[in-house]
């Protein structure tokens, strides 16, 4: 397991958010990890393709997060 990022959520924070998310498609990546990648993007102001290793591929995060971030 990698070191957590400052944008990662605690278990209790995730439980509060998870109830509000409507998942329309399946992914091999856990929804929490996709959410943390979106938070990492918005906190650090990076482009999709610059996500560090350990996060889902940028295409997966983009497909899930684009409607949220834009």
C-alpha positions as CSV (number, residue, x, y, z in Angstrom):
1,X,0.0,0.0,0.0
2,X,1.3,3.4,-0.9
3,X,1.6,6.4,1.4
4,X,-1.7,8.3,1.7
5,X,-2.0,11.7,0.0
6,X,-3.2,14.7,1.9
7,X,-6.3,14.6,-0.4
8,X,-7.2,11.1,0.6
9,X,-10.4,10.6,2.6
10,X,-10.7,8.9,6.0
11,X,-13.0,5.9,6.3
12,X,-15.7,8.0,8.1
13,X,-15.5,10.8,5.4
14,X,-15.8,8.2,2.7
15,X,-18.9,6.6,4.3
16,X,-20.6,10.0,4.3
17,X,-19.9,10.6,0.6
18,X,-20.4,7.1,-0.7
19,X,-24.2,7.3,0.1
20,X,-24.5,10.3,-2.3
21,X,-22.8,8.7,-5.3
22,X,-24.8,7.0,-8.0
23,X,-22.7,4.4,-9.9
24,X,-23.9,3.8,-13.5
25,X,-21.2,1.4,-14.5
26,X,-18.8,-1.2,-13.1
27,X,-15.1,-0.8,-12.8
28,X,-12.3,-3.0,-11.6
29,X,-11.1,0.0,-9.5
30,X,-12.7,0.7,-6.1
31,X,-15.0,3.7,-6.2
32,X,-13.2,5.2,-3.3
33,X,-9.9,5.1,-5.2
34,X,-11.5,6.9,-8.1
35,X,-12.9,9.5,-5.8
36,X,-9.6,10.0,-4.2
37,X,-8.0,10.5,-7.6
38,X,-10.6,13.2,-8.4
39,X,-9.8,14.9,-5.1
40,X,-6.1,14.7,-5.8
41,X,-6.7,16.3,-9.3
42,X,-8.7,19.2,-7.9
43,X,-6.5,19.8,-4.9
44,X,-3.3,19.9,-6.9
45,X,-4.5,21.5,-10.1
46,X,-2.9,18.9,-12.3
47,X,-4.1,17.6,-15.7
48,X,-5.8,14.2,-16.0
49,X,-2.8,12.5,-17.6
50,X,-0.5,13.5,-14.7
51,X,-2.1,11.3,-12.1
52,X,0.6,9.5,-10.1
53,X,0.9,5.7,-10.1
54,X,-1.3,4.0,-7.6
55,X,-4.4,5.8,-8.8
56,X,-6.6,4.3,-11.5
57,X,-5.6,5.1,-15.1
58,X,-6.4,8.7,-16.0
59,X,-9.0,7.5,-18.6
60,X,-11.0,5.7,-15.8
61,X,-10.9,8.7,-13.5
62,X,-11.7,11.0,-16.4
63,X,-14.8,8.9,-17.4
64,X,-16.0,8.9,-13.8
65,X,-15.0,12.4,-12.7
66,X,-15.4,14.6,-15.7
67,X,-19.1,15.5,-15.0
68,X,-18.2,16.2,-11.4
69,X,-15.1,18.4,-12.0
70,X,-16.4,20.3,-15.0
